[in-house]
Amino acid sequence: MQQYVLQIIEHLEEMGYKKLNPESNNVYGRLGTDAIYVVVLGSSRDLRAESLQKFNRQIIHDLSADSDKRIELLNILLTPNGLFDDSVNEIVSKMSNVWLFSEDYGKLYVFENQPMDFDGLQPVLDKQILQEKGRNLSRIRKTFGVITPILILINIIIFVISVYTRDAAGNSWLEELLADNLYDVIVEKQYYRIITSIFYHFSLIHLFSNMVVLVALGARVENLMGRIGFLISYLFCGITASICSLISCYLGNYYTYAGGASGAICGLMGVLIVFAFFNKGHISGISLKDLLFLSVLTILNGYVSDGIDNAAHVGGLIAGLLVGIIAILIHKAVVKDKPM
Protein backbone atom coordinates (compact mmCIF):
# COMPACT_ATOMS: atom_id res chain seq x y z
CA MET A 1 0.00 0.00 0.00
CA GLN A 2 1.13 3.54 -0.72
CA GLN A 3 0.88 4.52 2.93
CA TYR A 4 3.63 2.05 3.81
CA VAL A 5 6.02 3.62 1.29
CA LEU A 6 5.30 7.09 2.62
CA GLN A 7 5.90 5.89 6.16
CA ILE A 8 9.22 4.28 5.19
CA ILE A 9 10.36 7.52 3.54
CA GLU A 10 9.23 9.51 6.57
CA HIS A 11 11.30 7.36 8.90
CA LEU A 12 14.33 7.48 6.63
CA GLU A 13 14.15 11.26 6.78
CA GLU A 14 13.76 11.15 10.57
CA MET A 15 16.98 9.10 10.74
CA GLY A 16 18.81 11.76 8.76
CA TYR A 17 18.48 10.33 5.25
CA LYS A 18 18.14 12.77 2.37
CA LYS A 19 17.38 12.40 -1.31
CA LEU A 20 20.59 11.91 -3.24
CA ASN A 21 18.86 12.98 -6.42
CA PRO A 22 16.25 15.73 -5.97
CA GLU A 23 14.52 14.59 -9.16
CA SER A 24 14.18 11.03 -7.90
CA ASN A 25 12.14 9.78 -4.98
CA ASN A 26 13.83 6.40 -4.61
CA VAL A 27 17.46 6.94 -3.52
CA TYR A 28 18.20 8.18 -0.01
CA GLY A 29 21.54 8.60 1.72
CA ARG A 30 22.95 9.37 5.16
CA LEU A 31 26.51 10.36 6.05
CA GLY A 32 27.72 8.29 9.00
CA THR A 33 30.95 8.58 10.96
CA ASP A 34 32.72 5.87 8.98
CA ALA A 35 30.40 5.17 6.04
CA ILE A 36 27.78 6.55 3.70
CA TYR A 37 24.51 4.64 4.06
CA VAL A 38 22.31 4.45 0.97
CA VAL A 39 18.78 3.06 0.71
CA VAL A 40 17.23 2.45 -2.70
CA LEU A 41 13.42 2.10 -2.79
CA GLY A 42 12.18 0.37 -5.89
CA SER A 43 9.56 -1.92 -7.36
CA SER A 44 10.23 -5.57 -8.10
CA ARG A 45 7.90 -5.45 -11.08
CA ASP A 46 9.75 -6.25 -14.33
CA LEU A 47 13.10 -5.76 -12.60
CA ARG A 48 16.14 -7.90 -13.41
CA ALA A 49 19.10 -8.61 -11.16
CA GLU A 50 21.54 -7.28 -13.77
CA SER A 51 19.72 -3.95 -14.03
CA LEU A 52 19.63 -3.48 -10.27
CA GLN A 53 23.30 -4.43 -9.89
CA LYS A 54 24.26 -1.94 -12.57
CA PHE A 55 22.21 0.78 -10.85
CA ASN A 56 23.89 -0.01 -7.52
CA ARG A 57 27.38 0.13 -9.08
CA GLN A 58 26.61 3.52 -10.60
CA ILE A 59 25.49 4.93 -7.22
CA ILE A 60 28.61 3.58 -5.48
CA HIS A 61 30.85 4.94 -8.24
CA ASP A 62 29.32 8.42 -8.06
CA LEU A 63 29.55 8.60 -4.27
CA SER A 64 33.08 7.19 -4.14
CA ALA A 65 34.27 9.94 -6.45
CA ASP A 66 33.39 12.55 -3.82
CA SER A 67 34.27 10.67 -0.63
CA ASP A 68 36.78 8.14 0.65
CA LYS A 69 34.31 6.57 3.07
CA ARG A 70 32.96 3.13 2.37
CA ILE A 71 29.52 2.87 0.81
CA GLU A 72 26.86 0.71 2.47
CA LEU A 73 23.88 0.19 0.18
CA LEU A 74 20.54 -1.52 0.73
CA ASN A 75 17.75 -2.11 -1.80
CA ILE A 76 14.19 -2.26 -0.47
CA LEU A 77 12.04 -3.71 -3.24
CA LEU A 78 8.26 -3.43 -3.09
CA THR A 79 6.35 -6.51 -4.17
CA PRO A 80 2.60 -6.66 -4.87
CA ASN A 81 2.14 -9.65 -2.56
CA GLY A 82 3.99 -12.28 -0.56
CA LEU A 83 4.47 -14.54 -3.60
CA PHE A 84 7.78 -13.95 -5.34
CA ASP A 85 8.22 -14.65 -9.04
CA ASP A 86 11.37 -15.91 -10.75
CA SER A 87 12.84 -12.45 -11.29
CA VAL A 88 12.53 -11.62 -7.57
CA ASN A 89 14.06 -14.96 -6.58
CA GLU A 90 16.91 -14.30 -9.01
CA ILE A 91 17.58 -10.87 -7.49
CA VAL A 92 17.64 -12.29 -3.96
CA SER A 93 19.95 -15.17 -4.93
CA LYS A 94 22.41 -13.01 -6.89
CA MET A 95 22.55 -10.00 -4.59
CA SER A 96 23.31 -9.72 -0.88
CA ASN A 97 21.77 -6.33 -0.13
CA VAL A 98 18.04 -6.74 -0.81
CA TRP A 99 15.02 -6.60 1.48
CA LEU A 100 11.55 -7.32 0.15
CA PHE A 101 8.44 -5.52 1.30
CA SER A 102 4.95 -6.83 0.54
CA GLU A 103 2.62 -3.97 -0.37
CA ASP A 104 -0.54 -6.02 0.13
CA TYR A 105 0.37 -7.53 3.48
CA GLY A 106 2.57 -4.74 4.86
CA LYS A 107 5.28 -7.29 5.70
CA LEU A 108 9.07 -7.06 5.52
CA TYR A 109 10.95 -10.12 4.24
CA VAL A 110 14.66 -10.57 5.01
CA PHE A 111 16.19 -13.78 3.64
CA GLU A 112 19.11 -15.66 5.21
CA ASN A 113 21.63 -14.45 2.66
CA GLN A 114 20.64 -10.83 3.25
CA PRO A 115 21.75 -8.42 6.02
CA MET A 116 19.61 -8.89 9.12
CA ASP A 117 19.94 -5.18 9.86
CA PHE A 118 21.12 -2.09 8.04
CA ASP A 119 22.00 1.12 9.86
CA GLY A 120 19.51 0.20 12.59
CA LEU A 121 16.71 0.35 10.05
CA GLN A 122 15.02 -3.04 10.47
CA PRO A 123 13.60 -2.53 14.00
CA VAL A 124 12.36 0.89 12.92
CA LEU A 125 10.56 -0.57 9.90
CA ASP A 126 9.18 -3.51 11.87
CA LYS A 127 7.81 -1.14 14.48
CA GLN A 128 6.39 1.15 11.83
CA ILE A 129 4.73 -1.74 10.02
CA LEU A 130 3.06 -2.87 13.22
CA GLN A 131 1.93 0.67 13.97
CA GLU A 132 0.54 1.13 10.46
CA LYS A 133 -1.25 -2.20 10.62
CA GLY A 134 -2.66 -1.19 13.98
CA ARG A 135 -3.90 2.10 12.52
CA ASN A 136 -5.46 0.32 9.55
CA LEU A 137 -7.18 -2.18 11.83
CA SER A 138 -8.36 0.66 14.05
CA ARG A 139 -9.82 2.47 11.03
CA ILE A 140 -11.63 -0.70 9.93
CA ARG A 141 -13.02 -1.22 13.42
CA LYS A 142 -14.04 2.42 13.54
CA THR A 143 -15.92 2.11 10.26
CA PHE A 144 -17.57 -1.28 10.68
CA GLY A 145 -17.22 -2.10 14.37
CA VAL A 146 -16.46 -5.56 15.73
CA ILE A 147 -19.77 -6.79 17.14
CA THR A 148 -21.79 -5.31 14.25
CA PRO A 149 -20.22 -7.54 11.53
CA ILE A 150 -20.66 -10.58 13.80
CA LEU A 151 -24.37 -9.79 14.20
CA ILE A 152 -24.72 -9.35 10.45
CA LEU A 153 -22.95 -12.66 9.81
CA ILE A 154 -25.22 -14.50 12.25
CA ASN A 155 -28.31 -13.10 10.50
CA ILE A 156 -26.98 -14.10 7.08
CA ILE A 157 -26.01 -17.63 8.17
CA ILE A 158 -29.44 -18.25 9.71
CA PHE A 159 -31.16 -16.96 6.57
CA VAL A 160 -29.05 -19.15 4.26
CA ILE A 161 -29.80 -22.22 6.37
CA SER A 162 -33.51 -21.40 6.32
CA VAL A 163 -33.49 -21.09 2.53
CA TYR A 164 -31.81 -24.47 2.05
CA THR A 165 -34.11 -26.21 4.52
CA ARG A 166 -37.40 -25.12 2.98
CA ASP A 167 -39.82 -27.78 1.84
CA ALA A 168 -41.85 -27.84 -1.37
CA ALA A 169 -44.37 -25.44 0.13
CA GLY A 170 -41.65 -22.94 1.00
CA ASN A 171 -41.76 -23.56 4.76
CA SER A 172 -38.61 -24.08 6.83
CA TRP A 173 -38.32 -25.97 10.11
CA LEU A 174 -35.96 -23.20 11.19
CA GLU A 175 -38.81 -20.68 10.99
CA GLU A 176 -40.97 -22.92 13.19
CA LEU A 177 -38.06 -23.27 15.62
CA LEU A 178 -36.76 -19.70 15.91
CA ALA A 179 -39.49 -17.18 15.01
CA ASP A 180 -41.87 -15.54 17.49
CA ASN A 181 -45.17 -17.35 18.00
CA LEU A 182 -47.64 -16.45 20.74
CA TYR A 183 -48.73 -20.03 21.47
CA ASP A 184 -45.19 -21.42 21.57
CA VAL A 185 -43.93 -18.66 23.86
CA ILE A 186 -46.86 -18.44 26.28
CA VAL A 187 -48.24 -21.99 26.33
CA GLU A 188 -45.21 -24.06 25.38
CA LYS A 189 -42.94 -21.73 27.40
CA GLN A 190 -40.38 -21.50 24.58
CA TYR A 191 -39.08 -18.18 25.86
CA TYR A 192 -35.87 -18.47 23.85
CA ARG A 193 -37.86 -17.36 20.79
CA ILE A 194 -37.92 -13.82 22.19
CA ILE A 195 -34.17 -13.70 21.41
CA THR A 196 -33.81 -16.03 18.42
CA SER A 197 -36.58 -14.24 16.49
CA ILE A 198 -34.33 -11.15 16.41
CA PHE A 199 -32.00 -13.05 14.06
CA TYR A 200 -34.59 -14.70 11.81
CA HIS A 201 -35.66 -13.08 8.51
CA PHE A 202 -38.36 -14.28 6.14
CA SER A 203 -37.07 -13.05 2.79
CA LEU A 204 -33.95 -11.70 1.12
CA ILE A 205 -35.46 -8.21 0.93
CA HIS A 206 -36.35 -8.39 4.62
CA LEU A 207 -32.77 -9.39 5.47
CA PHE A 208 -31.08 -6.96 3.10
CA SER A 209 -33.05 -3.89 4.20
CA ASN A 210 -32.35 -4.57 7.87
CA MET A 211 -28.65 -5.31 7.36
CA VAL A 212 -28.13 -2.10 5.38
CA VAL A 213 -29.47 -0.02 8.26
CA LEU A 214 -27.54 -2.12 10.80
CA VAL A 215 -24.30 -1.38 8.90
CA ALA A 216 -25.13 2.34 8.92
CA LEU A 217 -26.05 2.58 12.62
CA GLY A 218 -24.42 -0.36 14.37
CA ALA A 219 -20.78 0.72 14.27
CA ARG A 220 -21.73 4.24 15.36
CA VAL A 221 -23.43 3.00 18.52
CA GLU A 222 -20.67 0.44 19.08
CA ASN A 223 -17.98 3.14 18.92
CA LEU A 224 -19.89 5.30 21.37
CA MET A 225 -20.91 2.65 23.90
CA GLY A 226 -18.18 0.04 23.54
CA ARG A 227 -18.63 -3.54 22.37
CA ILE A 228 -20.23 -4.96 25.49
CA GLY A 229 -22.48 -1.94 26.00
CA PHE A 230 -23.54 -2.07 22.37
CA LEU A 231 -24.30 -5.81 22.45
CA ILE A 232 -26.32 -5.52 25.66
CA SER A 233 -28.24 -2.53 24.26
CA TYR A 234 -28.91 -4.29 20.93
CA LEU A 235 -30.23 -7.43 22.63
CA PHE A 236 -32.26 -5.45 25.17
CA CYS A 237 -33.95 -3.43 22.42
CA GLY A 238 -34.53 -6.57 20.36
CA ILE A 239 -36.01 -8.47 23.31
CA THR A 240 -38.24 -5.51 24.18
CA ALA A 241 -39.38 -5.36 20.56
CA SER A 242 -40.22 -9.11 20.61
CA ILE A 243 -42.22 -8.76 23.82
CA CYS A 244 -44.15 -5.79 22.41
CA SER A 245 -44.85 -7.85 19.30
CA LEU A 246 -46.24 -10.71 21.38
CA ILE A 247 -48.43 -8.30 23.40
CA SER A 248 -49.76 -6.80 20.16
CA CYS A 249 -50.52 -10.30 18.87
CA TYR A 250 -52.32 -11.17 22.13
CA LEU A 251 -54.41 -7.98 21.83
CA GLY A 252 -55.69 -8.98 18.41
CA ASN A 253 -53.04 -8.16 15.81
CA TYR A 254 -52.55 -11.86 15.15
CA TYR A 255 -49.70 -13.37 13.17
CA THR A 256 -48.42 -16.93 12.77
CA TYR A 257 -44.73 -16.11 13.07
CA ALA A 258 -42.78 -12.89 13.54
CA GLY A 259 -39.08 -12.10 13.39
CA GLY A 260 -36.36 -9.78 12.16
CA ALA A 261 -33.77 -7.34 13.45
CA SER A 262 -35.81 -4.21 12.75
CA GLY A 263 -36.96 -3.81 16.36
CA ALA A 264 -33.39 -3.92 17.66
CA ILE A 265 -32.30 -1.56 14.87
CA CYS A 266 -35.04 0.90 15.82
CA GLY A 267 -33.54 0.70 19.29
CA LEU A 268 -30.20 1.84 17.85
CA MET A 269 -32.02 4.81 16.33
CA GLY A 270 -33.41 5.63 19.75
CA VAL A 271 -29.96 5.50 21.36
CA LEU A 272 -28.48 7.80 18.72
CA ILE A 273 -31.43 10.22 19.01
CA VAL A 274 -30.71 10.68 22.72
CA PHE A 275 -26.96 11.00 22.17
CA ALA A 276 -27.45 13.52 19.35
CA PHE A 277 -29.87 15.54 21.46
CA PHE A 278 -27.26 15.92 24.19
CA ASN A 279 -24.45 16.53 21.70
CA LYS A 280 -25.66 19.75 20.03
CA GLY A 281 -27.83 17.97 17.48
CA HIS A 282 -25.15 15.77 15.90
CA ILE A 283 -23.48 12.46 16.69
CA SER A 284 -20.98 10.41 14.66
CA GLY A 285 -21.75 12.26 11.44
CA ILE A 286 -25.56 12.04 11.74
CA SER A 287 -27.83 14.93 12.68
CA LEU A 288 -30.69 14.69 15.15
CA LYS A 289 -33.01 15.90 12.39
CA ASP A 290 -32.01 12.98 10.11
CA LEU A 291 -32.42 10.45 12.93
CA LEU A 292 -35.88 11.74 13.81
CA PHE A 293 -36.91 11.70 10.16
CA LEU A 294 -35.67 8.11 9.75
CA SER A 295 -37.46 6.89 12.87
CA VAL A 296 -40.74 8.63 12.00
CA LEU A 297 -40.54 7.29 8.42
CA THR A 298 -39.98 3.76 9.76
CA ILE A 299 -42.97 3.93 12.11
CA LEU A 300 -45.28 5.49 9.49
CA ASN A 301 -44.25 2.87 6.94
CA GLY A 302 -45.26 0.20 9.42
CA TYR A 303 -48.76 1.63 9.68
CA VAL A 304 -49.39 1.95 5.95
CA SER A 305 -47.77 -1.34 4.87
CA ASP A 306 -49.01 -4.89 5.28
CA GLY A 307 -46.98 -7.58 7.00
CA ILE A 308 -44.91 -5.19 9.13
CA ASP A 309 -44.85 -5.68 12.88
CA ASN A 310 -45.01 -2.04 13.91
CA ALA A 311 -45.41 -2.89 17.60
CA ALA A 312 -41.85 -4.26 17.49
CA HIS A 313 -40.60 -1.07 15.84
CA VAL A 314 -42.24 1.21 18.39
CA GLY A 315 -41.16 -1.00 21.30
CA GLY A 316 -37.58 -1.15 20.05
CA LEU A 317 -37.44 2.61 19.54
CA ILE A 318 -38.75 3.32 23.04
CA ALA A 319 -36.28 0.82 24.49
CA GLY A 320 -33.46 2.58 22.63
CA LEU A 321 -34.51 5.96 23.98
CA LEU A 322 -34.50 4.48 27.47
CA VAL A 323 -31.04 2.96 26.97
CA GLY A 324 -29.72 6.29 25.72
CA ILE A 325 -31.10 8.17 28.73
CA ILE A 326 -29.66 5.60 31.15
CA ALA A 327 -26.28 5.81 29.44
CA ILE A 328 -26.34 9.60 29.74
CA LEU A 329 -27.17 9.41 33.44
CA ILE A 330 -24.51 6.79 34.19
CA HIS A 331 -21.68 8.08 32.03
CA LYS A 332 -22.18 11.45 30.37
CA ALA A 333 -18.91 11.20 28.44
CA VAL A 334 -20.51 8.51 26.28
CA VAL A 335 -22.13 11.23 24.18
CA LYS A 336 -18.79 12.77 23.30
CA ASP A 337 -18.83 12.75 19.53
CA LYS A 338 -16.27 10.42 17.95
CA PRO A 339 -16.02 10.99 14.17
CA MET A 340 -16.42 7.91 12.02
N, C-alpha and C positions, 0 to 999 in steps of 0.2 A: 504494500500500500504506500501511496505517496507520503503519508504522514510519517512513516518510519524513516524514509530518506531525509525528510526535513529535520527530523529529530536527530539523526546521525550527524548531519551537517552542523546543527546547532551545538551539539556536544563537542564536535571537533573544534569549532570556533571557541567554545568555552575553555578548551584545553590549550588554546594558543595557536591553533592551526589557522592558516590563511590561504586564500586562493593563490596558487602559483601562477595561474594564467587568468587575468581578470575576465577574459572572454569565455573562459570555460568554467563549468560548475562541477567538474569531476576530479580535479587534482588539488589536494591540499597539503601544505607542508608546515613543519614546525622546526625551528632551530633549537636543538638541544645543546647541552654542554660539550658533548663529544661526538654528536651525530646530527644529521638532518633527517627528520622523520617525514616520510611522504605517504599519504593515503590516496589511492586512486579509487573513486567510486565509478562503477560501470555496470553495464547490463550484460548478462551472459547470452543474450539472444544473438544468434548468428555470429558469435565471436569465436575465433580460432586461437589456439595456444601461441602459434607463431606471431600473430598480429599483436597479441598482448605482450609477448616477450620483447618484440621490437619496440613497442611503445614504452615499456619499462626502461629499456636500454637507452632510449633517446632522453628520457627524463633524467636518468643517472648521469649521462654524458653532459647534459646542459648544466646540471647542478655542480658537477665535479669541476667544470671549467671555472667556476666562480668561488669554489671553496675547497679546502683540503680535508674537510671532515668527511667521515664515511657516510654513505647514504643508506638509510634503512627504508625499504619500500614495502608497502602492503597493498594488495588489491582486494577490494570488497566488491564482489560481483553480485548483483541482484538477479534472482531467479524467480520466475512466475509461480513456482510451487516447489514442494519438497522432492520432486522427482527430477533427477538430473539426466540430461541426454548425453550422447556420446561426446559432443564437443566440450561439455562441462567436465565430464570425467577425464577427458584428454588434458584439459587445462590443469586440473588438480594433480594429475599424475606427472605432468612434465614440469610444473612450477612448484616452488616451495614457499610462496608468499601470497597465498590466495585464501580468503575466507568467503564463504557463500552465505547469502542472506535471502531467505524465502519471503517474497513480498506478500503472498497469500496468508502464510501462517505466522509471519512476524518472528521467525526463528533464525538464529545464527548457527551455521554449521562450520566447525573447525575439524578437519580431518587429521589423522595421526601424522602425516608427513608435512603438516603445516605448523607454523608457530602458534603455540598455545596462548601467547599474549604478544601484544605489540604496543610498546609505549604506554602500557597500562590501560589500553583501550578496551580490551575484552570485558572486564567487569563493569565498565561504564556502559557499554552497549547492552550487556545482559540485563543490567539494572534498568536501563531505559526501555528495553523491550518489554520487561515485566510491567513497568509503569504504564507504558502505552497500551498494553493488553488490558491492564486494569482499568484504564480510562475508557477504552472501547467497551469493555464489559459493563462498566458503570453506565455508559450512555445507552446501551441496549436495555439494561434493567430500568433505566429512567424512562425510556420510551414505551416499553412493553410490560414492565413489571416482572415479577417472578411467579407469584401466585396466579395472576391473571391468565398467562398462557397455560398453566396447569389446569385451571378451571375450563378453559376453552377446549383443551385436549380431551378432558373427561367427557364433556358434552358431545364432542365429535365421535369419540369411540363408542359411546352408548348409542348414538344415532346410527352409526354404521352397523353395529351388531343388530339393532332393531330392524334395519332394512333387510339384512340377510337372514333374518329368522321369521320373516312374514310368511304366512300361509297363502293359499290360493285366493282367499278372500281379502288379503291385505292386512290381516291382523297379526300382531306379534305377541308372543308370550311375555316379552320384555315389557310391553305396554301394560299388560295385565298384572305384572309383578311390581313395577316401579311407579306408575302414575297414580295420582290422587283419585280415590274413589270413596265416597261417603260411607257406604256399607262396610267396605274392607277396613277403613280406619276406625269407625265407631263400634261396629258390631264384632268384626273379626280382630279388632285391636292391633291392626298392622300399622302402628304409629310411625314406623320407619318411612312410610310413603310420604310423610310430610317433608322429609329431607330429599329422598330419592327423586321425587317428582320435579324438584328444582332442576335436575339434570336431564330430564327426559323431554324430547321434542318430537312432534308428530309428523313434521314434513321438513323438507330441505329449506323451504322458504322460511318456515318458523325458526329453524336453527340458524340460518344465515343472518336473518334480521336481528336476532338477539345477540349473536356473536359480534356483529359489526359494532353494535352499541357498547357491548362489553369491552371490546378493544379500545374504544374511544374514551370510556369512563373508568374502566377498571384500574389501569396503571396510575391514573391521576389520584384516585382515592388511596391506592396502595402506597404511593410515594408520600402522601400526606399522613397516613395513619400507621404505616409500617405493615409488614406482611401479616403478622398475627392479628393485629387490630383490623386489618382489611378483611381477612378470612372470617373472623368472628362476626364482623358487621354484615358481610355478604350472606353468611348462613342465617344470621338472625333475621335479616330482612326477607330472605327467601322463605324461612319457616313461618314468619308472620304472614307473608303473602299466601302460603298454603293454607294456614288456619283460617284466614279471612275467606278464602275460596270455599273451604268446606262449610263455613257458616252460611255463606251465600247460597250454597247448594241446599243446605238444610232448610233455609227460609223460602225455597221455592225455585231458585234459579238452577234447575237440575241439569246435571251433565253426567255422562257415563264415566269418563276419565278426564283428568286435567293435569297439565304439566307445563314445564318451560321455565326458563331463567328470567323471564320478563319482570316478575315480581321483585326478585333480588336486584335486578338492574334498576328498576324504579327506585329501590332503596338507595342505590348509589347516587342517583339524581338528587334524592332528598339530602344525603350527606353533603354533597357539593353545594346545594342551595344554601344550607346553613353556613358552610365555610365561606362561601362567596359573600354572603350577607355581612359576615363579620370581618371580611377582608376587603372593604371598600368596593364591593360589587364585582370583584374578579377573583378567580382562583385557578391556578395552573393553566392559564391561557383561555379560560372560558368565562364569559360574563354571566352575572346573575340573571340578566334579561334573557340570554339564550337558554339558560337552564330552566327558567320558569316557562318559557315558550315551549321547550321540548317536553316538559312534564305535562303541561296543560294539553298539548297536542296528543300525547300518548293517552291521557285519560279520555279526552273527547273521542278519539278514534275507537276506543273501547266501547263507547256508548252507541256509536253509529254503525259499528261493524258487527257481523254475526260471528259466533265462535270464539270470541275474545273474552277471557275471564277478567273483567274489569275490577272485580272485587280484589283480586290478587294484586293488580296494579296499584290501586288506591292503598291497600294494606301495606304493600312494600314501600310505597312513597312515604307514608306516615311513619313507618318504622325507621326509614332512613333519616327523616327529619329529627326523630327522637334520638337516634344514634349521634347525629351531628351535634345536637344540643348537649347531650351527655359528654361528648368529647370536648366541647368547648368549656364546659364547667370543670371537667377533670384536668384538662391540660390545654390551656389557651394557646400555647405555642403551636399547636397542631394546625392552626389556620394560617400559619406563616406561609405565604405563597412561595412555592418552589417551582421555578419554570421547568417546563417539560423539555 
